[in-house]
Amino acid sequence: MDPLKDIEPRWRTLVVAAVALAYPVGMTGFELAAYGEILFDNMLGAWFTVTAVLVILVALPKRGMRLPRTHIWVLTFPSLWMLVRFIVGLSSPSDLIHPLLFVAGAMSFAICVPYAIYLVVRIANPELPDIRDTRLRIVLVVIAVAFFSAGYGIGLRNELFQACEELEVHDEVLPSHCVPGSGSDKVTAIDISESSLQHFDNIVFDASSQ
């Protein structure tokens, strides 16, 4: 027998919610520690994901039932953030708007994306119950804090995990406190491959000249 089939439905929901939280919450902590902000490409990806779920939920036939207001507000929030950011880019706002946009962006990435993923799973598996048990909600909060703390700690000491060369190879933004290293395996592999190609070209050139 498969032991996974014996898991209670409420715990199945908790597993889905925890997986949905893992990447957005962990990356939020990492980028806040490493860069002091959430990179725009992640914010743009969050907007695409959440807006796609919103459009699907609005377009789906619901047999006369209305979408809960919570769904609408959470899924609309990233679009509101994107609109305000666009307006701010066209004007010269006060310094107060930037911290508000920062907080709103973090909420869009760390809260709205997991919520959207959770709704998608609920649509695909309607037998999954809502998380109404207070104990399960506390467990979910603890899991979210753990992922955020892990991401923040790794971002804060990113020099222990990555050298600047590794990020440059992937054309990634360099954290302000990254440290140059002697080169990672990836950098070394690229250097070896480049030297091998140059050596091969020299052999071919010598053979053709003879």
C-alpha positions as semicolon CSV with decimal commas, in nm:
position;residue;x (nm);y (nm);z (nm)
1;M;0,000;0,000;0,000
2;D;0,105;0,354;-0,071
3;P;0,141;0,539;0,263
4;L;0,086;0,872;0,087
5;K;-0,277;0,777;0,023
6;D;-0,341;0,760;0,398
7;I;-0,253;1,126;0,458
8;E;-0,549;1,325;0,590
9;P;-0,698;1,578;0,347
10;R;-0,617;1,875;0,574
11;W;-0,250;1,774;0,580
12;R;-0,253;1,740;0,202
13;T;-0,367;2,102;0,185
14;L;-0,089;2,203;0,421
15;V;0,168;2,032;0,198
16;V;0,037;2,218;-0,108
17;A;0,043;2,551;0,075
18;A;0,396;2,492;0,207
19;V;0,530;2,410;-0,140
20;A;0,357;2,718;-0,283
21;L;0,523;2,933;-0,016
22;A;0,874;2,791;-0,047
23;Y;1,016;2,970;-0,351
24;P;0,851;3,314;-0,325
25;V;0,909;3,352;0,049
26;G;1,262;3,210;0,038
27;M;1,363;3,429;-0,258
28;T;1,210;3,735;-0,093
29;G;1,435;3,682;0,208
30;F;1,740;3,615;-0,010
31;E;1,701;3,920;-0,233
32;L;1,621;4,154;0,055
33;A;1,943;4,048;0,227
34;A;2,164;4,027;-0,082
35;Y;2,039;4,326;-0,282
36;G;1,826;4,528;-0,040
37;E;1,532;4,493;-0,280
38;I;1,333;4,243;-0,483
39;L;1,461;4,233;-0,841
40;F;1,215;4,352;-1,101
41;D;1,228;4,037;-1,313
42;N;1,090;3,839;-1,018
43;M;0,821;4,102;-0,965
44;L;0,728;4,083;-1,333
45;G;0,708;3,705;-1,314
46;A;0,484;3,737;-1,007
47;W;0,254;3,974;-1,193
48;F;0,228;3,739;-1,493
49;T;0,152;3,438;-1,271
50;V;-0,107;3,603;-1,049
51;T;-0,279;3,786;-1,334
52;A;-0,307;3,463;-1,534
53;V;-0,485;3,297;-1,242
54;L;-0,715;3,599;-1,204
55;V;-0,811;3,591;-1,572
56;I;-0,877;3,216;-1,558
57;L;-1,096;3,247;-1,249
58;V;-1,297;3,531;-1,404
59;A;-1,339;3,344;-1,733
60;L;-1,434;3,007;-1,585
61;P;-1,807;2,927;-1,565
62;K;-1,911;2,939;-1,200
63;R;-2,279;2,838;-1,220
64;G;-2,403;3,166;-1,081
65;M;-2,157;3,175;-0,790
66;R;-1,942;3,483;-0,733
67;L;-1,574;3,478;-0,662
68;P;-1,490;3,549;-0,296
69;R;-1,370;3,902;-0,242
70;T;-1,048;3,772;-0,089
71;H;-0,959;3,601;-0,417
72;I;-1,025;3,917;-0,615
73;W;-0,832;4,150;-0,385
74;V;-0,526;3,926;-0,353
75;L;-0,508;3,847;-0,726
76;T;-0,564;4,211;-0,825
77;F;-0,301;4,350;-0,587
78;P;0,004;4,291;-0,815
79;S;-0,174;4,468;-1,103
80;L;-0,242;4,766;-0,879
81;W;0,126;4,766;-0,780
82;M;0,231;4,755;-1,145
83;L;-0,006;5,041;-1,234
84;V;0,119;5,261;-0,950
85;R;0,479;5,185;-1,041
86;F;0,406;5,287;-1,402
87;I;0,247;5,614;-1,287
88;V;0,540;5,683;-1,056
89;G;0,778;5,631;-1,347
90;L;0,599;5,906;-1,543
91;S;0,604;6,159;-1,260
92;S;0,822;6,289;-0,980
93;P;0,658;6,150;-0,666
94;S;0,754;6,223;-0,308
95;D;1,006;6,007;-0,126
96;L;0,726;5,848;0,074
97;I;0,590;5,653;-0,223
98;H;0,907;5,447;-0,272
99;P;0,895;5,264;0,065
100;L;0,525;5,196;0,004
101;L;0,600;5,051;-0,339
102;F;0,878;4,844;-0,185
103;V;0,644;4,692;0,075
104;A;0,368;4,639;-0,183
105;G;0,613;4,465;-0,417
106;A;0,734;4,234;-0,142
107;M;0,373;4,146;-0,058
108;S;0,294;4,078;-0,425
109;F;0,583;3,833;-0,455
110;A;0,575;3,665;-0,113
111;I;0,198;3,649;-0,056
112;C;0,007;3,682;-0,383
113;V;0,210;3,424;-0,577
114;P;0,169;3,144;-0,317
115;Y;-0,199;3,232;-0,289
116;A;-0,241;3,206;-0,667
117;I;-0,061;2,869;-0,678
118;Y;-0,278;2,746;-0,393
119;L;-0,593;2,843;-0,584
120;V;-0,472;2,664;-0,896
121;V;-0,418;2,346;-0,696
122;R;-0,761;2,384;-0,537
123;I;-0,914;2,413;-0,884
124;A;-0,732;2,100;-1,002
125;N;-0,810;1,913;-0,677
126;P;-1,142;2,045;-0,543
127;E;-1,150;1,774;-0,275
128;L;-0,874;1,954;-0,086
129;P;-1,027;2,141;0,209
130;D;-0,945;2,495;0,317
131;I;-0,701;2,544;0,600
132;R;-0,944;2,634;0,876
133;D;-0,767;2,461;1,164
134;T;-0,583;2,720;1,377
135;R;-0,302;2,475;1,446
136;L;-0,243;2,420;1,075
137;R;-0,235;2,793;1,015
138;I;0,025;2,832;1,288
139;V;0,231;2,553;1,131
140;L;0,206;2,728;0,793
141;V;0,323;3,057;0,944
142;V;0,618;2,879;1,107
143;I;0,708;2,720;0,772
144;A;0,691;3,058;0,597
145;V;0,912;3,221;0,864
146;A;1,159;2,933;0,834
147;F;1,185;2,970;0,454
148;F;1,221;3,347;0,481
149;S;1,486;3,318;0,751
150;A;1,681;3,061;0,550
151;G;1,670;3,276;0,237
152;Y;1,766;3,588;0,432
153;G;2,056;3,413;0,601
154;I;2,191;3,279;0,270
155;G;2,153;3,621;0,109
156;L;2,323;3,791;0,402
157;R;2,625;3,562;0,376
158;N;2,605;3,489;0,005
159;E;2,984;3,510;-0,022
160;L;3,000;3,173;0,156
161;F;2,790;3,009;-0,117
162;Q;2,880;3,194;-0,437
163;A;3,172;3,393;-0,570
164;C;3,122;3,698;-0,790
165;E;3,249;3,501;-1,087
166;E;2,963;3,254;-1,063
167;L;2,706;3,531;-1,085
168;E;2,889;3,700;-1,372
169;V;2,886;3,375;-1,572
170;H;2,507;3,370;-1,549
171;D;2,477;3,747;-1,614
172;E;2,316;3,794;-1,273
173;V;2,313;4,112;-1,068
174;L;2,602;4,117;-0,823
175;P;2,518;4,169;-0,453
176;S;2,695;4,464;-0,299
177;H;2,887;4,240;-0,057
178;C;2,983;3,951;-0,286
179;V;3,352;3,865;-0,279
180;P;3,575;3,768;-0,571
181;G;3,683;3,406;-0,551
182;S;3,938;3,188;-0,717
183;G;3,662;3,066;-0,948
184;S;3,399;2,798;-0,914
185;D;3,369;2,470;-1,096
186;K;3,144;2,637;-1,354
187;V;3,396;2,914;-1,422
188;T;3,681;2,664;-1,439
189;A;3,482;2,445;-1,676
190;I;3,418;2,741;-1,905
191;D;3,785;2,842;-1,898
192;I;3,888;2,484;-1,982
193;S;3,638;2,460;-2,266
194;E;3,756;2,792;-2,412
195;S;4,122;2,691;-2,394
196;S;4,038;2,353;-2,551
197;L;3,861;2,520;-2,841
198;Q;4,156;2,753;-2,895
199;H;4,395;2,457;-2,892
200;F;4,173;2,273;-3,142
201;D;4,166;2,577;-3,369
202;N;4,546;2,595;-3,361
203;I;4,570;2,227;-3,462
204;V;4,328;2,278;-3,749
205;F;4,515;2,589;-3,864
206;D;4,851;2,411;-3,857
207;A;4,714;2,116;-4,052
208;S;4,560;2,337;-4,319
209;S;4,878;2,542;-4,358
210;Q;5,079;2,228;-4,421
